[in-house]
Amino acid sequence: MLEISNDLQVNQPTVTTIGNTFVSVENYLSILEYENDLIRVKTKAKTIKILGDKLLLKYITEGEIGIKGVIYSIEYVD
């Protein structure tokens, strides 16, 4: 059986941005707040705070969230 190194196992949140108009968050736990200009996403490690304009959930699955809009900042907060 093939063993996967701990370095390759991704349990931490993975945040991917495309320009300033799209962000995806993988390995999230829940959405804490959802507003037109603010989305807060809880992960195992931290809360991810996304500030922008006209933010909307493009898709949501069990393991990933896609957010579209004009993104001004992404912060990791406790």
C-alpha atoms as a printed R data frame, in Angstrom:
   type eleno elety resid chain resno       x      y      z
1  ATOM     1    CA   MET     A     1   0.000  0.000  0.000
2  ATOM     2    CA   LEU     A     2   1.220  3.452 -0.883
3  ATOM     3    CA   GLU     A     3   1.819  5.764  2.059
4  ATOM     4    CA   ILE     A     4   1.456  9.509  1.647
5  ATOM     5    CA   SER     A     5   3.998 11.699  3.408
6  ATOM     6    CA   ASN     A     6   2.660 14.103  6.030
7  ATOM     7    CA   ASP     A     7   4.143 16.926  3.935
8  ATOM     8    CA   LEU     A     8   1.800 16.028  1.065
9  ATOM     9    CA   GLN     A     9  -1.374 15.660  3.126
10 ATOM    10    CA   VAL     A    10  -3.254 18.953  3.005
11 ATOM    11    CA   ASN     A    11  -5.361 19.466  6.111
12 ATOM    12    CA   GLN     A    12  -4.691 23.173  6.317
13 ATOM    13    CA   PRO     A    13  -6.862 25.668  4.464
14 ATOM    14    CA   THR     A    14  -5.772 26.338  0.899
15 ATOM    15    CA   VAL     A    15  -6.655 29.771 -0.460
16 ATOM    16    CA   THR     A    16  -6.328 30.378 -4.193
17 ATOM    17    CA   THR     A    17  -6.908 33.751 -5.826
18 ATOM    18    CA   ILE     A    18  -7.355 34.623 -9.478
19 ATOM    19    CA   GLY     A    19  -6.647 38.300 -9.914
20 ATOM    20    CA   ASN     A    20  -8.836 40.318 -7.590
21 ATOM    21    CA   THR     A    21 -12.142 38.836 -8.800
22 ATOM    22    CA   PHE     A    22 -12.165 35.233 -7.526
23 ATOM    23    CA   VAL     A    23 -11.004 33.317 -4.473
24 ATOM    24    CA   SER     A    24 -11.458 29.687 -3.497
25 ATOM    25    CA   VAL     A    25 -11.055 28.305  0.027
26 ATOM    26    CA   GLU     A    26 -10.444 24.582  0.451
27 ATOM    27    CA   ASN     A    27 -10.653 22.624  3.721
28 ATOM    28    CA   TYR     A    28 -13.107 24.997  5.398
29 ATOM    29    CA   LEU     A    29 -15.443 24.158  8.301
30 ATOM    30    CA   SER     A    30 -18.254 26.717  7.992
31 ATOM    31    CA   ILE     A    31 -19.309 30.152  6.781
32 ATOM    32    CA   LEU     A    32 -19.502 32.494  9.779
33 ATOM    33    CA   GLU     A    33 -20.675 35.650  8.016
34 ATOM    34    CA   TYR     A    34 -21.946 36.384  4.523
35 ATOM    35    CA   GLU     A    35 -22.522 39.964  3.412
36 ATOM    36    CA   ASN     A    36 -22.186 41.869  0.142
37 ATOM    37    CA   ASP     A    37 -18.822 43.308  1.272
38 ATOM    38    CA   LEU     A    38 -17.578 40.728  3.829
39 ATOM    39    CA   ILE     A    39 -17.363 36.956  4.019
40 ATOM    40    CA   ARG     A    40 -15.828 35.171  7.013
41 ATOM    41    CA   VAL     A    41 -14.948 31.487  6.658
42 ATOM    42    CA   LYS     A    42 -13.977 29.267  9.603
43 ATOM    43    CA   THR     A    43 -11.158 26.760  9.078
44 ATOM    44    CA   LYS     A    44  -9.338 24.418 11.451
45 ATOM    45    CA   ALA     A    45  -6.421 26.820 11.746
46 ATOM    46    CA   LYS     A    46  -7.873 30.349 11.534
47 ATOM    47    CA   THR     A    47 -10.820 32.372 10.322
48 ATOM    48    CA   ILE     A    48 -10.389 33.791  6.833
49 ATOM    49    CA   LYS     A    49 -11.882 37.256  6.356
50 ATOM    50    CA   ILE     A    50 -12.511 38.357  2.772
51 ATOM    51    CA   LEU     A    51 -13.322 42.031  2.180
52 ATOM    52    CA   GLY     A    52 -14.586 43.320 -1.145
53 ATOM    53    CA   ASP     A    53 -17.537 44.561 -3.143
54 ATOM    54    CA   LYS     A    54 -20.420 42.602 -4.692
55 ATOM    55    CA   LEU     A    55 -19.149 39.370 -3.111
56 ATOM    56    CA   LEU     A    56 -21.186 36.257 -3.796
57 ATOM    57    CA   LEU     A    57 -20.792 32.527 -3.382
58 ATOM    58    CA   LYS     A    58 -20.187 31.157 -6.862
59 ATOM    59    CA   TYR     A    59 -20.200 27.551 -5.599
60 ATOM    60    CA   ILE     A    60 -20.033 25.629 -2.365
61 ATOM    61    CA   THR     A    61 -19.154 21.962 -1.904
62 ATOM    62    CA   GLU     A    62 -18.288 19.854  1.093
63 ATOM    63    CA   GLY     A    63 -14.628 20.758  0.761
64 ATOM    64    CA   GLU     A    64 -14.418 24.032 -1.147
65 ATOM    65    CA   ILE     A    65 -16.044 27.459 -1.480
66 ATOM    66    CA   GLY     A    66 -15.723 29.715 -4.546
67 ATOM    67    CA   ILE     A    67 -16.260 33.442 -4.043
68 ATOM    68    CA   LYS     A    68 -16.687 35.949 -6.874
69 ATOM    69    CA   GLY     A    69 -16.633 39.743 -6.718
70 ATOM    70    CA   VAL     A    70 -14.135 42.570 -6.382
71 ATOM    71    CA   ILE     A    71 -11.748 41.395 -3.667
72 ATOM    72    CA   TYR     A    72  -9.920 44.067 -1.683
73 ATOM    73    CA   SER     A    73  -8.215 41.943  0.980
74 ATOM    74    CA   ILE     A    74  -7.902 38.499  2.505
75 ATOM    75    CA   GLU     A    75  -6.975 38.294  6.189
76 ATOM    76    CA   TYR     A    76  -6.255 35.408  8.548
77 ATOM    77    CA   VAL     A    77  -7.664 36.187 11.987
78 ATOM    78    CA   ASP     A    78  -8.105 34.226 15.226
